[in-house]
């Protein structure tokens, strides 16, 4: 998997319209920068941004101890023209998945499902 493809796919998920209502950075300033839990689903830490600042990767146990909101990519599969990402944002009880396709060398979300638990 190319790092550029991984970054593009994950950035599209973070920026998806379906997730914007859950970040609440205006009401809860501590949610900026967005924290991403390090997990086995990601073997690297691609450069991503949200709200004009880089995301921060942190150890999940440390995030749990600090009681801070964090985004977690649970499963990430990126093939040459198709990608699947599942994720959680437990602070808001959100779970979801996205299927992305590459068209004319550009990634785009083909399907996105977000639900509150």
N, CA, C and O atoms as a GROMACS GRO file, in nm:
protein
  468
    1UNK      N    1   0.085  -0.118   0.000
    1UNK     CA    2   0.000   0.000   0.000
    1UNK      C    3   0.090   0.124   0.000
    1UNK      O    4   0.181   0.137   0.082
    2UNK      N    5   0.062   0.212  -0.091
    2UNK     CA    6   0.140   0.335  -0.098
    2UNK      C    7   0.094   0.432   0.011
    2UNK      O    8  -0.025   0.444   0.039
    3UNK      N    9   0.189   0.499   0.072
    3UNK     CA   10   0.159   0.592   0.180
    3UNK      C   11   0.066   0.705   0.133
    3UNK      O   12  -0.021   0.750   0.207
    4UNK      N   13   0.086   0.750   0.010
    4UNK     CA   14   0.002   0.856  -0.045
    4UNK      C   15  -0.144   0.811  -0.052
    4UNK      O   16  -0.235   0.887  -0.017
    5UNK      N   17  -0.167   0.688  -0.097
    5UNK     CA   18  -0.304   0.635  -0.104
    5UNK      C   19  -0.363   0.623   0.036
    5UNK      O   20  -0.478   0.661   0.058
    6UNK      N   21  -0.285   0.572   0.130
    6UNK     CA   22  -0.333   0.558   0.268
    6UNK      C   23  -0.372   0.694   0.324
    6UNK      O   24  -0.480   0.708   0.383
    7UNK      N   25  -0.287   0.793   0.308
    7UNK     CA   26  -0.317   0.928   0.358
    7UNK      C   27  -0.443   0.984   0.294
    7UNK      O   28  -0.528   1.041   0.363
    8UNK      N   29  -0.455   0.968   0.164
    8UNK     CA   30  -0.573   1.020   0.094
    8UNK      C   31  -0.701   0.956   0.144
    8UNK      O   32  -0.800   1.024   0.169
    9UNK      N   33  -0.699   0.824   0.158
    9UNK     CA   34  -0.817   0.750   0.203
    9UNK      C   35  -0.857   0.793   0.345
    9UNK      O   36  -0.973   0.823   0.370
   10UNK      N   37  -0.762   0.795   0.436
   10UNK     CA   38  -0.794   0.829   0.575
   10UNK      C   39  -0.837   0.975   0.589
   10UNK      O   40  -0.925   1.006   0.670
   11UNK      N   41  -0.777   1.063   0.512
   11UNK     CA   42  -0.816   1.205   0.518
   11UNK      C   43  -0.960   1.222   0.471
   11UNK      O   44  -1.036   1.299   0.530
   12UNK      N   45  -0.998   1.152   0.366
   12UNK     CA   46  -1.136   1.159   0.318
   12UNK      C   47  -1.235   1.111   0.425
   12UNK      O   48  -1.342   1.170   0.441
   13UNK      N   49  -1.200   1.008   0.496
   13UNK     CA   50  -1.288   0.958   0.602
   13UNK      C   51  -1.301   1.063   0.712
   13UNK      O   52  -1.412   1.096   0.753
   14UNK      N   53  -1.189   1.117   0.760
   14UNK     CA   54  -1.194   1.219   0.866
   14UNK      C   55  -1.274   1.341   0.825
   14UNK      O   56  -1.344   1.402   0.907
   15UNK      N   57  -1.266   1.378   0.697
   15UNK     CA   58  -1.332   1.499   0.648
   15UNK      C   59  -1.473   1.475   0.596
   15UNK      O   60  -1.539   1.569   0.552
   16UNK      N   61  -1.520   1.352   0.601
   16UNK     CA   62  -1.651   1.321   0.544
   16UNK      C   63  -1.762   1.401   0.612
   16UNK      O   64  -1.758   1.424   0.733
   17UNK      N   65  -1.859   1.442   0.535
   17UNK     CA   66  -1.971   1.520   0.586
   17UNK      C   67  -2.045   1.446   0.697
   17UNK      O   68  -2.096   1.507   0.790
   18UNK      N   69  -2.050   1.313   0.686
   18UNK     CA   70  -2.122   1.232   0.784
   18UNK      C   71  -2.063   1.240   0.924
   18UNK      O   72  -2.134   1.214   1.022
   19UNK      N   73  -1.936   1.274   0.937
   19UNK     CA   74  -1.872   1.278   1.069
   19UNK      C   75  -1.865   1.416   1.132
   19UNK      O   76  -1.840   1.427   1.252
   20UNK      N   77  -1.886   1.520   1.055
   20UNK     CA   78  -1.863   1.656   1.105
   20UNK      C   79  -1.946   1.690   1.230
   20UNK      O   80  -1.898   1.763   1.317
   21UNK      N   81  -2.066   1.640   1.238
   21UNK     CA   82  -2.154   1.673   1.350
   21UNK      C   83  -2.106   1.614   1.483
   21UNK      O   84  -2.158   1.650   1.589
   22UNK      N   85  -2.009   1.524   1.479
   22UNK     CA   86  -1.966   1.456   1.601
   22UNK      C   87  -1.840   1.514   1.665
   22UNK      O   88  -1.809   1.480   1.780
   23UNK      N   89  -1.768   1.597   1.595
   23UNK     CA   90  -1.641   1.645   1.651
   23UNK      C   91  -1.660   1.748   1.763
   23UNK      O   92  -1.586   1.745   1.862
   24UNK      N   93  -1.755   1.837   1.751
   24UNK     CA   94  -1.789   1.936   1.854
   24UNK      C   95  -1.670   2.019   1.903
   24UNK      O   96  -1.660   2.049   2.022
   25UNK      N   97  -1.581   2.057   1.813
   25UNK     CA   98  -1.464   2.134   1.857
   25UNK      C   99  -1.500   2.275   1.903
   25UNK      O  100  -1.426   2.335   1.981
   26UNK      N  101  -1.613   2.330   1.858
   26UNK     CA  102  -1.654   2.462   1.904
   26UNK      C  103  -1.698   2.459   2.050
   26UNK      O  104  -1.670   2.551   2.126
   27UNK      N  105  -1.768   2.352   2.089
   27UNK     CA  106  -1.817   2.341   2.227
   27UNK      C  107  -1.715   2.277   2.321
   27UNK      O  108  -1.713   2.306   2.440
   28UNK      N  109  -1.629   2.191   2.266
   28UNK     CA  110  -1.531   2.118   2.348
   28UNK      C  111  -1.392   2.139   2.286
   28UNK      O  112  -1.346   2.055   2.208
   29UNK      N  113  -1.327   2.250   2.320
   29UNK     CA  114  -1.199   2.285   2.256
   29UNK      C  115  -1.090   2.177   2.269
   29UNK      O  116  -0.999   2.171   2.187
   30UNK      N  117  -1.099   2.092   2.371
   30UNK     CA  118  -0.998   1.989   2.392
   30UNK      C  119  -1.000   1.884   2.280
   30UNK      O  120  -0.908   1.802   2.272
   31UNK      N  121  -1.100   1.885   2.196
   31UNK     CA  122  -1.108   1.788   2.086
   31UNK      C  123  -1.025   1.830   1.965
   31UNK      O  124  -1.023   1.762   1.863
   32UNK      N  125  -0.957   1.942   1.977
   32UNK     CA  126  -0.866   1.988   1.873
   32UNK      C  127  -0.729   2.000   1.935
   32UNK      O  128  -0.715   2.072   2.033
   33UNK      N  129  -0.629   1.934   1.886
   33UNK     CA  130  -0.627   1.854   1.764
   33UNK      C  131  -0.698   1.720   1.784
   33UNK      O  132  -0.711   1.671   1.896
   34UNK      N  133  -0.744   1.664   1.674
   34UNK     CA  134  -0.806   1.532   1.678
   34UNK      C  135  -0.697   1.431   1.712
   34UNK      O  136  -0.589   1.430   1.653
   35UNK      N  137  -0.729   1.346   1.809
   35UNK     CA  138  -0.636   1.242   1.849
   35UNK      C  139  -0.677   1.110   1.783
   35UNK      O  140  -0.795   1.076   1.776
   36UNK      N  141  -0.578   1.038   1.735
   36UNK     CA  142  -0.602   0.909   1.673
   36UNK      C  143  -0.527   0.804   1.754
   36UNK      O  144  -0.406   0.816   1.778
   37UNK      N  145  -0.600   0.701   1.795
   37UNK     CA  146  -0.538   0.593   1.871
   37UNK      C  147  -0.449   0.510   1.779
   37UNK      O  148  -0.489   0.472   1.669
   38UNK      N  149  -0.328   0.484   1.826
   38UNK     CA  150  -0.241   0.392   1.752
   38UNK      C  151  -0.304   0.254   1.763
   38UNK      O  152  -0.347   0.213   1.870
   39UNK      N  153  -0.309   0.183   1.652
   39UNK     CA  154  -0.373   0.053   1.653
   39UNK      C  155  -0.306  -0.039   1.550
   39UNK      O  156  -0.235   0.008   1.462
   40UNK      N  157  -0.330  -0.169   1.563
   40UNK     CA  158  -0.275  -0.263   1.465
   40UNK      C  159  -0.325  -0.239   1.323
   40UNK      O  160  -0.263  -0.285   1.227
   41UNK      N  161  -0.437  -0.170   1.309
   41UNK     CA  162  -0.491  -0.143   1.175
   41UNK      C  163  -0.402  -0.049   1.095
   41UNK      O  164  -0.406  -0.048   0.972
   42UNK      N  165  -0.321   0.030   1.166
   42UNK     CA  166  -0.230   0.124   1.099
   42UNK      C  167  -0.086   0.088   1.136
   42UNK      O  168  -0.048   0.092   1.253
   43UNK      N  169  -0.008   0.053   1.037
   43UNK     CA  170   0.132   0.022   1.065
   43UNK      C  171   0.221   0.145   1.045
   43UNK      O  172   0.343   0.136   1.055
   44UNK      N  173   0.158   0.259   1.018
   44UNK     CA  174   0.231   0.384   1.006
   44UNK      C  175   0.143   0.496   1.060
   44UNK      O  176   0.029   0.474   1.101
   45UNK      N  177   0.197   0.614   1.061
   45UNK     CA  178   0.123   0.730   1.110
   45UNK      C  179   0.120   0.835   0.999
   45UNK      O  180   0.196   0.932   1.001
   46UNK      N  181   0.030   0.816   0.902
   46UNK     CA  182   0.026   0.910   0.790
   46UNK      C  183  -0.005   1.051   0.836
   46UNK      O  184  -0.078   1.072   0.933
   47UNK      N  185   0.049   1.146   0.765
   47UNK     CA  186   0.025   1.287   0.798
   47UNK      C  187  -0.116   1.325   0.758
   47UNK      O  188  -0.150   1.331   0.639
   48UNK      N  189  -0.199   1.350   0.859
   48UNK     CA  190  -0.337   1.389   0.838
   48UNK      C  191  -0.361   1.519   0.913
   48UNK      O  192  -0.290   1.550   1.009
   49UNK      N  193  -0.460   1.595   0.869
   49UNK     CA  194  -0.496   1.718   0.938
   49UNK      C  195  -0.646   1.721   0.960
   49UNK      O  196  -0.723   1.658   0.888
   50UNK      N  197  -0.686   1.796   1.060
   50UNK     CA  198  -0.828   1.821   1.084
   50UNK      C  199  -0.837   1.955   1.155
   50UNK      O  200  -0.763   1.981   1.249
   51UNK      N  201  -0.926   2.039   1.110
   51UNK     CA  202  -0.945   2.174   1.164
   51UNK      C  203  -0.818   2.258   1.151
   51UNK      O  204  -0.787   2.341   1.237
   52UNK      N  205  -0.744   2.236   1.042
   52UNK     CA  206  -0.626   2.317   1.012
   52UNK      C  207  -0.501   2.282   1.090
   52UNK      O  208  -0.400   2.352   1.080
   53UNK      N  209  -0.505   2.176   1.168
   53UNK     CA  210  -0.386   2.134   1.245
   53UNK      C  211  -0.362   1.984   1.226
   53UNK      O  212  -0.456   1.909   1.200
   54UNK      N  213  -0.238   1.940   1.240
   54UNK     CA  214  -0.210   1.797   1.226
   54UNK      C  215  -0.280   1.716   1.335
   54UNK      O  216  -0.292   1.761   1.449
   55UNK      N  217  -0.325   1.596   1.299
   55UNK     CA  218  -0.379   1.505   1.401
   55UNK      C  219  -0.263   1.457   1.487
   55UNK      O  220  -0.146   1.467   1.448
   56UNK      N  221  -0.295   1.406   1.605
   56UNK     CA  222  -0.194   1.355   1.698
   56UNK      C  223  -0.221   1.206   1.718
   56UNK      O  224  -0.333   1.166   1.751
   57UNK      N  225  -0.118   1.124   1.700
   57UNK     CA  226  -0.129   0.981   1.726
   57UNK      C  227  -0.083   0.954   1.868
   57UNK      O  228   0.024   0.999   1.910
   58UNK      N  229  -0.165   0.880   1.942
   58UNK     CA  230  -0.130   0.849   2.081
   58UNK      C  231  -0.162   0.704   2.112
   58UNK      O  232  -0.246   0.642   2.047
   59UNK      N  233  -0.093   0.651   2.210
   59UNK     CA  234  -0.118   0.517   2.258
   59UNK      C  235  -0.261   0.508   2.312
   59UNK      O  236  -0.304   0.595   2.388
   60UNK      N  237  -0.334   0.404   2.275
   60UNK     CA  238  -0.474   0.393   2.315
   60UNK      C  239  -0.490   0.386   2.468
   60UNK      O  240  -0.580   0.449   2.522
   61UNK      N  241  -0.405   0.313   2.535
   61UNK     CA  242  -0.416   0.305   2.681
   61UNK      C  243  -0.397   0.441   2.746
   61UNK      O  244  -0.464   0.475   2.844
   62UNK      N  245  -0.306   0.517   2.693
   62UNK     CA  246  -0.282   0.652   2.746
   62UNK      C  247  -0.406   0.740   2.724
   62UNK      O  248  -0.444   0.818   2.811
   63UNK      N  249  -0.467   0.726   2.607
   63UNK     CA  250  -0.589   0.803   2.579
   63UNK      C  251  -0.702   0.762   2.673
   63UNK      O  252  -0.776   0.847   2.722
   64UNK      N  253  -0.716   0.633   2.697
   64UNK     CA  254  -0.820   0.586   2.789
   64UNK      C  255  -0.798   0.638   2.930
   64UNK      O  256  -0.893   0.677   2.998
   65UNK      N  257  -0.673   0.640   2.974
   65UNK     CA  258  -0.641   0.692   3.108
   65UNK      C  259  -0.668   0.841   3.118
   65UNK      O  260  -0.709   0.890   3.224
   66UNK      N  261  -0.645   0.914   3.010
   66UNK     CA  262  -0.663   1.059   3.013
   66UNK      C  263  -0.808   1.100   2.993
   66UNK      O  264  -0.844   1.216   3.014
   67UNK      N  265  -0.892   1.004   2.952
   67UNK     CA  266  -1.034   1.030   2.928
   67UNK      C  267  -1.056   1.132   2.816
   67UNK      O  268  -1.155   1.206   2.817
   68UNK      N  269  -0.962   1.137   2.722
   68UNK     CA  270  -0.976   1.228   2.608
   68UNK      C  271  -1.046   1.159   2.492
   68UNK      O  272  -1.038   1.037   2.477
   69UNK      N  273  -1.115   1.237   2.413
   69UNK     CA  274  -1.181   1.185   2.293
   69UNK      C  275  -1.074   1.143   2.192
   69UNK      O  276  -0.972   1.210   2.177
   70UNK      N  277  -1.100   1.032   2.124
   70UNK     CA  278  -1.006   0.989   2.021
   70UNK      C  279  -1.081   0.915   1.911
   70UNK      O  280  -1.186   0.854   1.934
   71UNK      N  281  -1.024   0.921   1.795
   71UNK     CA  282  -1.075   0.853   1.677
   71UNK      C  283  -0.990   0.729   1.659
   71UNK      O  284  -0.869   0.733   1.680
   72UNK      N  285  -1.053   0.618   1.622
   72UNK     CA  286  -0.975   0.495   1.601
   72UNK      C  287  -1.012   0.431   1.468
   72UNK      O  288  -1.128   0.404   1.440
   73UNK      N  289  -0.909   0.408   1.388
   73UNK     CA  290  -0.927   0.331   1.266
   73UNK      C  291  -0.914   0.185   1.305
   73UNK      O  292  -0.807   0.140   1.345
   74UNK      N  293  -1.023   0.110   1.294
   74UNK     CA  294  -1.026  -0.029   1.340
   74UNK      C  295  -0.977  -0.127   1.234
   74UNK      O  296  -0.915  -0.228   1.265
   75UNK      N  297  -1.006  -0.095   1.109
   75UNK     CA  298  -0.962  -0.180   0.999
   75UNK      C  299  -0.938  -0.091   0.878
   75UNK      O  300  -1.020  -0.007   0.844
   76UNK      N  301  -0.825  -0.112   0.815
   76UNK     CA  302  -0.790  -0.032   0.696
   76UNK      C  303  -0.731  -0.126   0.591
   76UNK      O  304  -0.629  -0.190   0.612
   77UNK      N  305  -0.799  -0.131   0.478
   77UNK     CA  306  -0.751  -0.211   0.365
   77UNK      C  307  -0.749  -0.118   0.244
   77UNK      O  308  -0.852  -0.064   0.204
   78UNK      N  309  -0.632  -0.101   0.186
   78UNK     CA  310  -0.620  -0.016   0.068
   78UNK      C  311  -0.558  -0.098  -0.044
   78UNK      O  312  -0.441  -0.136  -0.038
   79UNK      N  313  -0.637  -0.122  -0.147
   79UNK     CA  314  -0.592  -0.190  -0.268
   79UNK      C  315  -0.571  -0.083  -0.376
   79UNK      O  316  -0.600   0.034  -0.351
   80UNK      N  317  -0.521  -0.120  -0.493
   80UNK     CA  318  -0.494  -0.018  -0.594
   80UNK      C  319  -0.612   0.072  -0.629
   80UNK      O  320  -0.593   0.192  -0.651
   81UNK      N  321  -0.734   0.018  -0.636
   81UNK     CA  322  -0.849   0.099  -0.676
   81UNK      C  323  -0.969   0.091  -0.582
   81UNK      O  324  -1.074   0.148  -0.612
   82UNK      N  325  -0.954   0.021  -0.470
   82UNK     CA  326  -1.064   0.003  -0.376
   82UNK      C  327  -1.009   0.000  -0.235
   82UNK      O  328  -0.906  -0.061  -0.209
   83UNK      N  329  -1.078   0.067  -0.144
   83UNK     CA  330  -1.035   0.070  -0.004
   83UNK      C  331  -1.155   0.055   0.088
   83UNK      O  332  -1.266   0.094   0.055
   84UNK      N  333  -1.129  -0.004   0.205
   84UNK     CA  334  -1.232  -0.019   0.307
   84UNK      C  335  -1.173   0.027   0.440
   84UNK      O  336  -1.061  -0.011   0.476
   85UNK      N  337  -1.249   0.108   0.512
   85UNK     CA  338  -1.205   0.160   0.642
   85UNK      C  339  -1.320   0.145   0.740
   85UNK      O  340  -1.432   0.187   0.712
   86UNK      N  341  -1.293   0.085   0.855
   86UNK     CA  342  -1.392   0.086   0.963
   86UNK      C  343  -1.331   0.167   1.077
   86UNK      O  344  -1.210   0.167   1.096
   87UNK      N  345  -1.416   0.236   1.152
   87UNK     CA  346  -1.367   0.330   1.252
   87UNK      C  347  -1.465   0.344   1.367
   87UNK      O  348  -1.582   0.304   1.358
   88UNK      N  349  -1.414   0.400   1.477
   88UNK     CA  350  -1.499   0.435   1.591
   88UNK      C  351  -1.458   0.572   1.642
   88UNK      O  352  -1.344   0.616   1.626
   89UNK      N  353  -1.553   0.638   1.702
   89UNK     CA  354  -1.528   0.763   1.775
   89UNK      C  355  -1.611   0.750   1.902
   89UNK      O  356  -1.723   0.801   1.912
   90UNK      N  357  -1.552   0.680   1.999
   90UNK     CA  358  -1.626   0.639   2.119
   90UNK      C  359  -1.679   0.755   2.201
   90UNK      O  360  -1.780   0.739   2.270
   91UNK      N  361  -1.615   0.870   2.197
   91UNK     CA  362  -1.662   0.985   2.275
   91UNK      C  363  -1.807   1.021   2.239
   91UNK      O  364  -1.881   1.073   2.322
   92UNK      N  365  -1.844   0.992   2.116
   92UNK     CA  366  -1.980   1.019   2.069
   92UNK      C  367  -2.059   0.891   2.040
   92UNK      O  368  -2.170   0.896   1.988
   93UNK      N  369  -1.999   0.776   2.075
   93UNK     CA  370  -2.066   0.649   2.051
   93UNK      C  371  -2.087   0.619   1.904
   93UNK      O  372  -2.188   0.562   1.864
   94UNK      N  373  -1.991   0.660   1.822
   94UNK     CA  374  -2.003   0.647   1.677
   94UNK      C  375  -1.921   0.529   1.626
   94UNK      O  376  -1.807   0.507   1.668
   95UNK      N  377  -1.982   0.456   1.536
   95UNK     CA  378  -1.916   0.348   1.464
   95UNK      C  379  -1.948   0.365   1.316
   95UNK      O  380  -2.054   0.415   1.280
   96UNK      N  381  -1.856   0.324   1.232
   96UNK     CA  382  -1.887   0.338   1.091
   96UNK      C  383  -1.789   0.266   1.002
   96UNK      O  384  -1.689   0.209   1.047
   97UNK      N  385  -1.820   0.272   0.874
   97UNK     CA  386  -1.732   0.216   0.774
   97UNK      C  387  -1.747   0.296   0.646
   97UNK      O  388  -1.849   0.360   0.620
   98UNK      N  389  -1.643   0.290   0.567
   98UNK     CA  390  -1.644   0.359   0.438
   98UNK      C  391  -1.579   0.270   0.334
   98UNK      O  392  -1.479   0.203   0.360
   99UNK      N  393  -1.637   0.270   0.216
   99UNK     CA  394  -1.579   0.208   0.098
   99UNK      C  395  -1.540   0.321   0.004
   99UNK      O  396  -1.621   0.408  -0.027
  100UNK      N  397  -1.417   0.318  -0.039
  100UNK     CA  398  -1.367   0.423  -0.127
  100UNK      C  399  -1.318   0.361  -0.257
  100UNK      O  400  -1.268   0.249  -0.260
  101UNK      N  401  -1.335   0.436  -0.365
  101UNK     CA  402  -1.290   0.391  -0.496
  101UNK      C  403  -1.197   0.496  -0.556
  101UNK      O  404  -1.209   0.616  -0.527
  102UNK      N  405  -1.108   0.450  -0.639
  102UNK     CA  406  -1.016   0.541  -0.708
  102UNK      C  407  -1.066   0.558  -0.850
  102UNK      O  408  -1.075   0.462  -0.926
  103UNK      N  409  -1.096   0.682  -0.886
  103UNK     CA  410  -1.144   0.716  -1.019
  103UNK      C  411  -1.053   0.824  -1.076
  103UNK      O  412  -1.032   0.928  -1.013
  104UNK      N  413  -0.999   0.799  -1.194
  104UNK     CA  414  -0.906   0.894  -1.256
  104UNK      C  415  -0.795   0.936  -1.160
  104UNK      O  416  -0.760   1.053  -1.150
  105UNK      N  417  -0.741   0.837  -1.091
  105UNK     CA  418  -0.629   0.855  -0.998
  105UNK      C  419  -0.664   0.939  -0.875
  105UNK      O  420  -0.574   0.989  -0.807
  106UNK      N  421  -0.792   0.956  -0.845
  106UNK     CA  422  -0.836   1.030  -0.727
  106UNK      C  423  -0.928   0.942  -0.643
  106UNK      O  424  -1.019   0.878  -0.696
  107UNK      N  425  -0.903   0.938  -0.513
  107UNK     CA  426  -0.989   0.862  -0.422
  107UNK      C  427  -1.117   0.939  -0.395
  107UNK      O  428  -1.116   1.062  -0.385
  108UNK      N  429  -1.227   0.866  -0.383
  108UNK     CA  430  -1.354   0.926  -0.344
  108UNK      C  431  -1.434   0.823  -0.264
  108UNK      O  432  -1.419   0.703  -0.283
  109UNK      N  433  -1.518   0.873  -0.177
  109UNK     CA  434  -1.601   0.784  -0.098
  109UNK      C  435  -1.716   0.735  -0.186
  109UNK      O  436  -1.791   0.814  -0.243
  110UNK      N  437  -1.728   0.604  -0.195
  110UNK     CA  438  -1.836   0.544  -0.271
  110UNK      C  439  -1.955   0.512  -0.182
  110UNK      O  440  -2.070   0.522  -0.225
  111UNK      N  441  -1.926   0.474  -0.057
  111UNK     CA  442  -2.030   0.439   0.039
  111UNK      C  443  -1.978   0.469   0.180
  111UNK      O  444  -1.863   0.440   0.213
  112UNK      N  445  -2.065   0.528   0.261
  112UNK     CA  446  -2.025   0.558   0.399
  112UNK      C  447  -2.145   0.531   0.489
  112UNK      O  448  -2.258   0.572   0.460
  113UNK      N  449  -2.119   0.462   0.598
  113UNK     CA  450  -2.223   0.432   0.695
  113UNK      C  451  -2.173   0.475   0.833
  113UNK      O  452  -2.065   0.435   0.876
  114UNK      N  453  -2.252   0.556   0.902
  114UNK     CA  454  -2.217   0.602   1.036
  114UNK      C  455  -2.339   0.580   1.124
  114UNK      O  456  -2.451   0.617   1.088
  115UNK      N  457  -2.316   0.518   1.240
  115UNK     CA  458  -2.427   0.498   1.332
  115UNK      C  459  -2.383   0.527   1.475
  115UNK      O  460  -2.266   0.515   1.510
  116UNK      N  461  -2.479   0.566   1.556
  116UNK     CA  462  -2.454   0.590   1.698
  116UNK      C  463  -2.499   0.468   1.775
  116UNK      O  464  -2.605   0.411   1.748
  117UNK      N  465  -2.416   0.428   1.872
  117UNK     CA  466  -2.450   0.310   1.952
  117UNK      C  467  -2.510   0.350   2.085
  117UNK      O  468  -2.544   0.263   2.166
   0.00000   0.00000   0.00000
